[in-house]
Amino acid sequence: MLSIIIPAHDEARLIGATLDALRDATSTLQLTCEIIVVDDASTDATGDIARRRGARVVSAELRHIAAVRNAGARVAHGDALLFLDADTLVDASVIDAAMAALRDGAAGGGAAVKFQGKVALHERLAANVFAVLFRLTRIAPGCFIFCTRDAFAAVGGFDERYYAGEDVAISRALSRHGRFVILRQPVYTSDRKLRTFSAAEHLRLLLRFAWRGRKLLRSRDALPLWYGQRRE
């Protein structure tokens, strides 16, 4: 069985479409699965929307993405795990490819990523460049990461020392444990960080990361793109 774990904080605007696409994909494949939404300190109707669409909702008050993902994994029953962001749309082809990779012996993997909606040329180019880099480095974008339960347990799950970059850490850990694949089938994720944070803000974050390294990722207060008040 596949357990699909969705961390969600104030995702009422987008999580309905994510769950609808997920249900369509798994129904098309006639896949036995469970959908777990970890509602992390939401102040909106995220949990209610998820329940109305048949997801199992687990409440958390963590505001720590690695810990939220691990909380979902602890209550999951499947022998395969898929961690999906609440603003990311999937179709049957990418789910099918992920399950085929696991049946073929992969420990885990990720997928190519495209942005939803009308996207500027430079954003499309950047997404294509990063897709190549992710495949070459065997790093899965955090919006879609899958693995076997055994591999997840063997690497200790997501590293809770990090408030961001936990996707990179688990990708590297799973790659050391076994075969790690980046699928060519894409998922479609929101470009809201690009739309709502300026180029200057992104550049400042990159410069701080270049100066402080991984220490930056261990402070929630240093990561406003992930933990600051969401901009619409």
C-alpha positions, 0 to 999 in steps of 0.5 A: 500500500502507498501512504501519501503524506501531505504537510500543510500549514494554512493551505485552504486555497490550494489543498483542495485542488491537490487532493482532487488531482491525487484522487483522480490519479490513484483512482485511474491506477486503481491503487490501494493508498491512504492520504494523510494530511498533517495539519500543522497549526493552520488558522484556516479551513485546511483541515476541514477541506481535507476531511471533506475530500476523504483524507485522514487529518492529523493535527500538529503544532510543530511549524517544522517541516521535517518534523511534520513529515516525520509525524505523518510517516509515524501514523502511516500504514503503507510499505511505500511512502510519498511526501507531497506538498499541499500546493503540488498537482500530480497525475497518474503517470508520475505516481505509476512511475514512482511505484514502478521504480520502487517495485524495480528495487529503488530505495526512493526518488523524486520527480521533475518539477514544473510550475503551474499556470502562466510562467515567465520565460526566465522561470521556465528556463530556471526550472529546466536547469534545476531539473537537470541539476536534480537528476545529476545530483540525485536530489529530489525537490521537496514537493515530491519525494517517495521511498520504501518504508524500510529505506525511510526507517533505515536512514532515520527519516527526515533530519529534524536538525533542519527547518529547510533543506530536509529534502536534500538531506534525505535524498543524500541519505537514501542515495547512500542506502540504495538506488535513488531515481529522479523521474522524468515525469513531472509534477506541477507545483505553485510558483508562489515564492517566486511571485510573492518574494522579490528577486532581492529577497531571494538573493539575500537568502542565497548570500546568507546561506553562502556565508552561514552554510547549513547553520542557516537551515537550523533556524526557523527565524532565518527562513522567512520564505518558508516560515514567515507570514504567507503572502498572497 
